[in-house]
């Protein structure tokens, strides 16, 4: 196995173009597990840890642009006030050691339906930035995944960053597993309320072949939430929201849980996160 260690982003893109089968590695929290258990044996590893710009974040117009090498720990310490839902999810990822090494870019690249960072990105309406020697393209994260651990990324492309619109409003994330952290989710759910535009974003994890949105549930809240008055939520709306979220999932039975349990759990998580988010909105005022 070859080990490629470019010092610049241009060198990394050139190396990926010349070695399309090379497997990118940054934190290594997923890649090293696959290598250690001999689940994967790539012809080359493409080390991205020397590329400084991948660890930077800043604004890009109305978007917040976060390099694919920014770790979960930095999401928590530096970006929690800007990306509260993603920070909540980051706190449930592995141990402190894993959070210090693992990256959201790696979670995107692995494309596991159970990836903790992915539902908050869906709920936030994030974009993924892909780069190659041919150029740069951006696409909604909802269009990035094509199946379990499969994406639209071309063989010569690398994930440069993800971008999140600067919507104001409450965000929530909840996850069910055998422990609060250091565990693969049985299912997870993210919610983002956008009072300025009257829109709602959702993200479902570990309950389908890819991370999913609950589009009907989003439309229900956009139409039914009392945005102007911040009144108490009608229980009928809360209950219907839970039903629509559960109905949007496409779970299977596996060793972590049954499809029926996942649907039930998602309904509970949806109702809880909605109540939490709405109470936050009411405290801050419409």
N, C-alpha and C positions, 0 to 999 in steps of 0.2 A: 504494500500500500504506500503510495506517494503522499508526502506531506507538503502542501503548498502554503507559504506564509508571506503573502504580499504585504508591503508596507504602506501602500496608498490605495485609495478606492479605484483609481484607474488601473492599477496593477491587478486588483482583485477581479475587476470586470474582464480584463484581458485574460486572466488565468481561467475564469469560468468559461469564457468563449472558447478557449483552446482545450479545455477539459470539461465538457458539459456534464460528464458523469461524476465530477468531483462533488463531494458532500460538504456543504458549508458547516462550519462549527464556530460557535462563539462561546456561550456559557457551557455547552456540552452536557447539560443536564438530561437531555433526551438522547442525544447522539451516543454518548458514552455508555448509556445503559444498553442500547441496541448492539453496540460493538462488544461489550462485555458478555452479553448473552448470545453472541454470534447470530443475531437476527438479521444483521446487515453487514456486508463486507464490500464497501465501495472501493473503486480503483484508486481513489485519492481523497484526502481530506483537505478542505480549503479553509485555513485558519483566518478568521476575520478579526481577531482580537487586537491587532496592531492598527486597525483603521480607526483613527480618532474621531472622524466625523460621524461614525455610526453611533457614537456614545453621546452625541449632542442633541439638544432639543431647543426649540424656539418657535417663533411665529412665522407664518407664511400667509400674508394677507389676513383673512378672517379665520384661518386654520391654525391649529397648534400642531407643529410637526415634531414628531419624536423619532429619533434614530432607532434603527432596529436593534442596536446593541445596548440600549438603555435597559438596565436591570430592573427586576421587580422591586428591589430595595429602594432604588432611586425613584421609581414611580410613587412609592409610599412616602418617602421623605421630602421629595421635591415637587411632586405634581398632584398630591392628594386634593389640594384646594381647587385645582383645575379639572382633574379627572377623578372625581370621588368614587364613581362606580368601579373604575379600573383599579383604583387603590384598594377598595374593599376586596376585590377578587385577588389582588396581589398578596394581601395579607394571609390568604388561605393556601398559598402555593408552598408546599414543601416545608422545609426547615429554614432557619435564618441563613444557613450556608447555601442552600439552594436559591433563596431569594437574592443573595449577594452575587450569584453567578448567572442564574437563569434570566432570559430576556423575553420580552413580548414578541420581538421579531422571531425568536426561536419557536414560540408557541404558534405563530402564524405559519412558519415553515413546516412544522410537524403536522399541522392541520388535523390534529386529533379532535373528534367531536366532543371530547371531554375537556378540551383545553380551557382552563379557568379564565384566561384573559379574553377569550373570544366572544362570549355573550355581552360583556360590557362594550366591546367595540361595535358589535351589531347595534346595540341599543343607542349608542352615541352617534350612529351614522358615519362611522370612520371610513377612511380611504386607505388603501394599501399602495405604496409607491414601489414599483418594480423598475430595475435598471439593468441595462446590458450595454455592450459596446454599440448596439444599434440605436440606443436612446432610452428615454424614460417614459413610463406610462403610469397613470393612476387609475384605480378602479374601486368601486364600493366594496367594502369587505364582504358584503352579502353575495357578491358575484365572484369572490376569490376562490371559494371552496367548491369542488366538483364531486367529492365523495370522501369516504373515510381515508384520511391522510393523503388526499389528492387535491391539487389546486390547479389554477390556470397558468401558474408560473412556467415559462418556457425553460428548456434545459440550459440556456445561456444566461438566464436572468437571476439576479439576486434581489432579496428584499432590502430596500434601502431605508424605508421608514414607514410609519403609519401616521395619518393625519386625522385630526378630530375637529369638527366645527365647534366654535366657541359658543355653544348654546348655554344660556343660564337656566338653572332649575335643578330640582332634586334628582339624584341618581341613587339607585339601590342595587345590591347584589346579594343573593342568598344561594347557598349550596347545601346539598344533603350528601353525607358520606358517613362512614363508620366513625370518623373523628372530625373535628373542626378544621383541621389542616393536615398536611402530609398524607393526603389520601386522594385517590381519583374519585371524582364526583359521581354519585349515582345519578344525579341530575342537578342542574343549576339554572338560575334565572336572573336576568338583569333587566332593570327598568330605568328609563330616563324620561322625565317630564320636562317639556319645553314651554313654559307659560307664555313667553313672548310671542311665539308663533302658534300656540295652541296645538302643538304636535306631541306625539308620544312615540318613544322607541322601546323595543323589547329585544331580548336575546335569550334563546333557549340552548342549554348545553347538555351534552351526554344523553340526548333523547331523540336521536335521529342520525342519519348517515353523515350529516354536517351540522354545524351550529345553525340554528333556525331563528327566524323572526315569527312573531304571531301577529300577522297583518290585520286580521279581523279584530283582535283584541286592541290593537293600537287605534283603529278607527272608532271602536266603541268609546274609549276614553276621550279621544279628541272631541267627540260629539257630546258626551255626557258629563264630563267633569265641569263643575261650577267654577270655572277659572276666575271670573270677575268677582264673585262673592267669597270664594274660599269657604263655602259652607261645608257642613259635615257631609261625608260621602254617603249616598244611599246604599244600603246593604245589597239591594238588588243589582246595582252596578258592580259592586265588589264581587259578588258571587258570579255574575255573568262573565266578568273579566277572567276569573279563575277557570271557568268552563272553556272559554275560547282559547286560553293559553294551553290548557291540557289538550284541546282538540287540534292545536297546531303542531303538536309533537308527533314524531314517528318513531317511538321507542321499540326496542326488542327485549326479549328475555336474555339475560346473561348472568354471569356469576355474581354480579353486584346487585342485581335486582330484576324484577319482572317488569314487563311493559305496563301492566296494570298499575303496579306500585309507582312507577315513574310518572304516569299521567296523574295519579292522585297527588303525588308529592308536588308536581309542578303547579297544580291548582292551588295547593296550600301556599307554596312559595309566592305565587303571583298575588294572591290576596294579601299576604303579609307585606310584601314589598310595596304594594300599592298603598296600604294603610300608612306604612312608615314614610313613604315619599310625600303623601298628601299631608300628613301631620307636619312635616318639615315645611311644606309650602304654606300651610296655614300659619305656622309660627312666624315665618318671614313676611307674610302679608302679600296679597295679590298685587 
